[in-house]
Amino acid sequence: MNEVGVEMADFFSQRFGKNVWITHHARTSMEKRQIDDATLERVIEEGEIKHRNAIDLWVFKHIDGRSDNLICAAVVEQEAVVIKTVMINWELEDET
């Protein structure tokens, strides 16, 4: 929260042109998986995107120096981008 008690977004995504919010569940997942804010922001800004439907998507990226790739963020995109959870060793599956 800022000095007047208003919650601020975790960061602004240039890619999506929207504020990004990280849920408590996603923060817990990040801590368990040793993913810092800067790494998550790289995934969001530079990663590949796979849409599940009109608002749900996965954003994923290989991060050099990590042995637990791919890193993936499960995201809801509406007025803002909400990161629901963060995963490691993620595999892209064909949904045909």
JOGI-V112464 format. One line per field, one symbol per residue. phi: phi as a letter, one per 40 degrees, with the letter a starting at -180 (. if undefined). burial: 1 if it has 9 or more other C-alpha atoms within 8 Angstrom, else 0. A space follows every 10 residues. Layout:
phi=???
burial=???
This chain:
phi=.ccbgccbcc abccccgacb bbcddccccc cdcfbcdccc ccdccbccbb ccacbcabbb acbdgbcbcc cbbcbbbbcb bbccabbbfc bcbcbc
burial=0000000000 0110000111 1110011011 1000100001 0111101000 1000111111 1000000011 1111111001 1111111101 000000
